[in-house]
């Protein structure tokens, strides 16, 4: 990969960064990433993919084995964490248990030598921002998980850093609270115009909050794109599998021509697909298609739509959607999602149906 | 009744509404508290039976002996009752002279009546062969008097009036007013005199409490030395243990396990072996001195005296008590999430500030527990100072042991031990007031 030169517009820049803990394996392999000012960027990946290490290098708790990390144009590799001026929110909140909420928020201001009146004013404003103004005199143990998370956020913001790092901050919350906090964090970061680097393994969180998402796997960024791009046009089968639900059909490329790859599936069916990272005829491929892009009544799709025979295996009622598991082209794990509309039919196991999709939704990826 | 049975929730709901009727009741009308107690009684009984052996054990081995010790420290019947060695029969002795003491105020010159009473008492003492134990009792307070009693008892039968002259004939010592004051002090089995002796006080011939002469005062000096040495040892263990405990808590598991074995190793070797190895290392012909002389850092006659003095006691006890400081510290440091310090650093604190303001305060319960444990153990430590302490490295416990095993003055030993116990309880109370016993964390 060509070395990326210093990007003048980048606020945070990883430049050919590598990291190894034991001198034998690389946890982060040649990371190049530029983050713009005011951007909300999420590092998404399974555990062990290197995303947290990247965050810790930026925060200053890990040193890069090779390469440069720049913040606002300045190399920060050798600057200790307390001089970087980066706010950070931790997964376990890391609120100091022996201090009250006010003292927790006051701490970063105190170590900066700020006067008492100014400190109190800033603490009050920060707590009001996360609607925790009434809880200043309490200790962290007296707050619920969600409240602690708000306080942790306020503490990371109270000294007005331009960059805030968040390491799976919502991981310990229950689903409903998590969704609510996602929007709140997003709104606060938009309002304050801060740059946020957010680490998570939850793809829904990444999609709903981010301006851009970097999908990590095996110490590399597999794809760096806006959420819609990432979901609709995954660039390899890892990203397709990792982001959202995905149906996979195995096959072999017969022919690539004019932006269309003809694939012969293992069942013998031949379908047209969009070639993404298949090179030539004869390549093995995973054909990927999203469950909600499959129609059970393909009649109203265009003339170029593919249709296949399918047998219903299982019907799951999920409230807003129906999830139907089908046996299609040799795979018995083919999912179709349909909206719970008035006239939507509920299929029975064993029933034979025809399903279909348009070729543009069907992407041929690496096997 | 059938109605409530049909809907048990209704009854509770109704009663719950009527709080004024005196608490909640169950669906079938019993008071809720009684029902709860009945439901739990089986489990409670079983729990009690399970702790019963320990309860008895503690009672027999802890509460009872301490009660005995406290009693012994104020009770010594050596001058008032004779217990026959074989029949265990108890006979009051020294009755006449005790009556004379009761009738005359302290400081009265012993007159003929007093000597007559004493002479009569000696007849009984001789008959019971109790002169030895009576003499021993007086000897506690005034050394060199035991033989006076045995000698006088042997000649008791030959005593004729006037008794005063006859007894002074046997020994001039009988005219010493101090001796009479000591006998007066011993004339009651219950006495605070042992406590007075334990803090270097005594009674003069007039029965007033005075300080013992400087050349004989010993115990206060030893209490102070014990206190200061224990404080110093506690401080040294803290300084040495803190970094080790931190390492133990933060190293990866395979290294910390190994380190933990080294910390625990002293527990698995005999105390005597450890103390003896310090002797091998530290004595003037020992390994360290030899190495320093061989290395040319010391001349052969300039060897450092590190053993058989306070230095030896301090070094050996610090080493032996170190694990008792490390383990409580480790147990509070282990669960401290490293993200606290990271958070502090990211918020702009230097590593020193992060340690001082964030890490250290969270380890205070462990420091308190470790310090209390080490201090209490050090205050009562016996074997190590006895072996390596020499003359000026002895602690109060060595003196207690001396009175238990050598001078056989159990009452004085008990008084010294009780003062030590009271001191420790006072310290415990202070700790509770200052830090709070709830904050104590041993593991």
Boltz contact constraints between the chains, C-beta under 6 A:
constraints:
  - contact:
      token1: [A, 59]
      token2: [B, 346]
      max_distance: 6.0
  - contact:
      token1: [A, 61]
      token2: [B, 342]
      max_distance: 6.0
  - contact:
      token1: [A, 81]
      token2: [B, 345]
      max_distance: 6.0
  - contact:
      token1: [A, 81]
      token2: [B, 346]
      max_distance: 6.0
  - contact:
      token1: [A, 82]
      token2: [B, 345]
      max_distance: 6.0
  - contact:
      token1: [A, 82]
      token2: [B, 348]
      max_distance: 6.0
  - contact:
      token1: [A, 82]
      token2: [B, 349]
      max_distance: 6.0
  - contact:
      token1: [A, 82]
      token2: [B, 350]
      max_distance: 6.0
  - contact:
      token1: [A, 88]
      token2: [B, 346]
      max_distance: 6.0
  - contact:
      token1: [A, 90]
      token2: [B, 339]
      max_distance: 6.0
  - contact:
      token1: [A, 90]
      token2: [B, 343]
      max_distance: 6.0
  - contact:
      token1: [A, 92]
      token2: [B, 337]
      max_distance: 6.0
  - contact:
      token1: [A, 92]
      token2: [B, 339]
      max_distance: 6.0
  - contact:
      token1: [A, 94]
      token2: [B, 339]
      max_distance: 6.0
  - contact:
      token1: [A, 94]
      token2: [B, 340]
      max_distance: 6.0
  - contact:
      token1: [A, 94]
      token2: [B, 343]
      max_distance: 6.0
  - contact:
      token1: [A, 96]
      token2: [B, 358]
      max_distance: 6.0
  - contact:
      token1: [A, 98]
      token2: [B, 361]
      max_distance: 6.0
  - contact:
      token1: [A, 107]
      token2: [B, 347]
      max_distance: 6.0
  - contact:
      token1: [A, 108]
      token2: [B, 347]
      max_distance: 6.0
  - contact:
      token1: [A, 108]
      token2: [B, 348]
      max_distance: 6.0
  - contact:
      token1: [A, 111]
      token2: [B, 348]
      max_distance: 6.0
  - contact:
      token1: [A, 111]
      token2: [B, 349]
      max_distance: 6.0
  - contact:
      token1: [A, 111]
      token2: [B, 353]
      max_distance: 6.0
  - contact:
      token1: [A, 112]
      token2: [B, 348]
      max_distance: 6.0
